[in-house]
C-alpha cells in the first residue's frame, strides 16, 4: 500500500515543531555555557578563548561562564597551591605568543614557592583594555579561591567607556557590579536599555553564540593533541614602531586635564570584590621609543603629556587609597616588545616575572 505524503502538512508540522522547540528553549533557559568538556575530557586551557581572524585554532566566546568552564582555573585547587590570578588586557592574555609562552605558564615553569606552598599563576587576561571588563572577570574569579590578585592596568584601561561585546554578553553581571559599587560608567544606561528581547532568547536568536560554544568544545581535541590555542605563524605581520609626532590622545590636546576620565572608582570596587584577598595593582610596562623619538610621544599609543599625567594621578590615588601598587612602566627594554605599544615577547614576559616575584613575600607569603 502506497502512502501519499502531503508536503504542505509535513512543512506545517515541521514549522510547528520548530516554534515549539524555540518556545521551550526560552522557557527552560538551559545554562548551556556552564557545560564543558574541559578539565574532564580535555585539559583546561591556559588562557581564556579569544578568536583571531583567519585562525582555525581560535574562537571568541564572550560568555564569562563558558570562558571559565574551559579554563584551567576550573580544576580543583591543590592543598599545596598558592593561587595567583593575573587580570589584564591583550598584553597579559599574550597576543603574539603561544599558550605556553604567556606570563602565567612561564611563571609556573619556575616552580617558585610562596612560603610552604607552590605558586600557581592563572592567566585571566582578555583582549581589549577596559577596567569594567576586568571587574566582571574578577567578580567571577573570586569564587575560585585566589590567594592573590595581580591586576595589570594601563591608561587605556582606566579611560575606556566603551560598551564592548564582552560587556553586552555579560550584561547582568556588569550592571550588578556597576550598581553595587556606584561606578560612574557613562555607558551604564546603554547597558540597562539593551535588554535581550524574546527573539534574542530563542534557540534561533542564540544560534551564533551556541555555534561558537560548540566550536570551543570541538577545539578541545586540537588543544589536547597540540597544546596550541592559536596559530602564531598566521599572525606574523610587520610590527609598527613608528612613534609619530601627533600630540593628541583620543581627540584631546596637551592643554587638557584627564583626571576626571580615570575610573579609579572601578579599582576601588575591585579591592572590595576581592575582600580579604590581597590585590597588587601594576601599571604595566610600555614600549618607549629611542630618546630622539620621544619628544612628543612615548610610543604609538601614548603621547608624553597624557601618560605623564596618568602616572602622576595613579601614584597619588594609590598612596591615598593605600593600594599595593607597582609602577613598572619603563622596566622592560624596547627590544623585548613585539610592537610599539604594550605587547611583550616571551623573553619580555620573563623580565616582567622577575620584577614581580620579589614583591610576593609582602603579599601573603608566610
N, C-alpha and C positions, 0 to 999 in steps of 0.2 A: 504494500500500500504506500503510495507516494504521498508524502506530507508536503503541502504547499507552505512556503514561508512568505509571510507578508512583510516586505521590507519596511513599510511605514510603521507597523506595530513594533518591529524589532528596534527601530530608531527611537520611537516614543518610549519604550521600556528602558532602553539604554540611557536616554536623557533623564528619565525619572530616577534611575539608579544613580546617575552621576550627581544629580541635585541632592538626593538623599545622603549620599556619602559626604558631600560638602557640608550639609547641614549638621550631620553627626560629628564631623571634624570640628566645627565651630563649638558645638555643644560640649563635646568631651574635652576639647582643648588639650590634646596629648602633649606632654612635655618631651617632645622628640629630641630637643637639644641636650637633654640630660643623659641620653643613651649613648654609649660609646664602647668601641672595642679596644680602645687604647687602655693601657695599664692592666689589661686582662689577656686578650688575644694578642694584641700588639704592644710593644713597649711604648711608654709615654714619650711624647715629643719633647725636645729640649727648649722649644720656644713656641709661642702662640702662632696659629696658622695665619699666613698672610699671602695673598696672591700677587704674583708679578706677571705682567702681561707677556703672553707668549711662552711662559714657563709651565710645562706639563706637570712638574713636581709640586706646584703650589695651588692654593685655593684660598680665597678670602671668606672667612666666616666671622661675622661681627657679633653674633650672639655670645655673650660672656659665659653662659653655662656650657655651650658646646666647646668654646675655646679652652676652658679649664678642664673639661672632661677629657680632652685629647692630650693634655699636658702632663708631664712627669710629676707635677706637684700633686696630682690626684692620687698618687700612691701613698700608702700609709707612712706616717712619719716614723723614722727609726728611733729607737730608745737612746741611741748614742749620737743623735743628729742635732746640730745647731743650725736651724733653718733660716737662711738669709734670702729675702725677696728683693730682686732688683727690678725697679719700676722706672720706665722712661720711654723715649721715643725710638725712632728707627736706628739711632746710633747704638742703643742698648740692645734692641732686637737683633742687630747685626747685619745691616744692609751691606751687601757685597761680600759677606762671609758665609762659610759653610756652617752647618748646625753645630759642629764640634770645634769651631774656631771662635765662637762667641764668648763673651766675658765670663758667663756662668760656667761653661764647660772647661775653659782654661783654668778657672779658679778651682773647680772640683778636682782637676787632674793633679793639683799641687798637694792634695791630701793634708791640708793645714788643719790645725786644731784650734778650738776656742775653749780654753780650759781643758776639760777632760773629754769634750765632745768634738766630733768631726764636723768641720764647716761644710755645709751642702748649700750651694747657691742655686737659685731658680730664676731663670730669665723670664720676666713678665713684661718686658718692653714690648711696645707695639707702635708701628709707624704712625706718623703724624704727631707733631708737638701739640699737646693740649692738656692742661692741668686738670680739667674736668674729666677727660678720658682717663687720666691716671687715677683720679679719685674713684671712678666707677670700678676700675680694676682692683684698687686697694680695698674697696668695700666688699668685693667678692673674695679677695685673697686672705683677709684676716681670719676667715673660717678654717684656714689650713695650718693653723698653729705656728705662725712665724715666731722666731726669736729676735729677728732684726729686720727692719725695712730700710733699704738704701734707695733713696728717691733722687734720680738724676733729672735735673731741670736745666733749661736754658732760657734766654729771653723770649724766644718764640713760644715756649711752653706757657709762660705766665701772661702773655698778652692775647693768646688765641681766644676769640669769642665766636668761633665758627661752629655751627651745628654740623658735625661730620656724620657719615653713615654709621659709625660706631655708636654715637650718642642716640641716633634715631633707633637703632636696633635694640638698645638697652634703655629706652626712654623712661620706663617706670623707675628703674634703679637710679638713673641720672637725676630725675626730678626729686626723688626721695632724698638724695644726698644734698642737692641744691637747696631744698626747702628746710631740711633738718638743721643745716648749718648756716642758713641765711647768706648764701653766696651771691654776690651781685654779678650774675652772669646775664649779659644783655639779651641773649637768645633764649632765656628760660620761657618766655611767653610763646615763642615759636614751638618749643618742645611741648608745652602744655596743649597747644591747639592742634598739634599733629597727632591726633588720636586715630589709631587704625580703625577704619570702617569695617562693616560686615564683610565686604568682599575681600579686604586685605587679610581677614582672619580665616578665610576658607582655604581649602586644600589648593585650589587653583590660584588663589591670591598669594599663597606662600610657596608656589612652585619653585621660584628661583632660589629662595633660601634653603628649601628642602633639597634641591638638586646639589647645592654646594655642600650641604652637610653630608649627603651621601658620598660625594666625591672625596670629602675629607676622610671618611671611613675607608673608602677604597684605597686611598693613598697610604693607608697603614701597611699594605703589602709591600709597597716600594720602600717605605720607611724601615720596615723590619729587615728587608734584604740589603739595603744600601746605606742606611742611616743618613740619607740625604733628603732634605725637605725643600731644596731649591737647586736649580741648575746654575751654578755660579758662572760657568763659561758663557751662558746666554746673556749675562748681564755686563759683559766686558765692553763698556763704552768709554771713549776718551774722557777722563775727568776734567772738570773745569776749575782751573786755578787762577783764572783772570779776575783780579780783585775789582778793577774799575775805579772810577772816581766820582760816582754819583753819591752825594751825601744823604739822600732821602732814605727813610725807613718807613715802609707802609704808607707812603704819601706824606710823611711828617718831615719837617725841616729841622735843622740843628738847633733852632731857637726854641723849640717846643719842649715841654716837660712831660715825661712819660709815667711819672709816679702813680697817677690815678688809674693807669691802664693795667698795672701789675696786680694780678689776682692773688695777693698774699693770703687773703681770707681762705682760699682753697687749700693752701699749705697748712694753715691752722686747722682746717677741717680734717685734713689727713692725719695730723697728730692726734686729734680727738678720736678718729676712727680706729687708729692703732691702739689707743687706750694705754695699757702698761707696756706695750712692745716698743722698744727704742726705735726712733726714726733718725736716720742720718740723711740730711739734705745735701746734695752735691751739685754745685754749679759745674757742669761737665766741661771737659776740655773742648776748645775750638781751634780750628786751623788759624794760624796767624802768619800772614804773608811776610816777606822779607822787609826789612826796615825801610828800604827805598820805595816800597809799595803801600805802606800803611799810613800815609799822611791823612787820608780821608776815611778809608775802610780797613778793618782788620782782615776781612775775608769777603767772599761773595754774598754772605748772608747779612753781616752786621757792619754798619758804619761805626766809626770810633765813638762819636759823641753819644749815640744811643746806648751802646754797650757799656760805656763807662758810667753813664747814669744808672743803668740797670744794676751794675755791680755795687755801686755805692749804696743804692737803695736796698739791695738784698742784704748787704753786710749790716746795715743799720737795723733792718727788720729782724734779722736773725738774732742779733745781740739783744734787741728789745724783747723778743719773744722767748729767748732762752733756748733756741733750737740748737741741736747738734748740726753744725754747718761746716762744710768743707768747700773752699773755692779752688777748683783745680783748672781754671780756665786756660792757663798758659803752661801747664806742666808737661804736655806731650809735644815734642818737636814736630815741625811741619812734615817731615819726611815719613811720619807714621800715620798720615791721613790718606784716605782713598780719594778724597775730593777736597775742594776748597771750602768746606763748611764744618761738618761735625762727625763724619763717619770715619772711624778708625780702622786701620789694618789689624790683622791678627796680632802682630807684634805690638801695635799701639794699645790693644786691649790688655796685653800682658803688663805694659807700663802702667796702665790705669789700676790694675790689681795691686801692683807694688806700692802705689800711692795710698790705696785703701786699707790694705792689710794691717799696717801699724796702728790704725785707728780703732780696730775692733776690740782690743783689750779694755778700752774705756766705755764700751757699749754693750756690756752684758757678759763678757767672757770672765769667768771667775777662775 
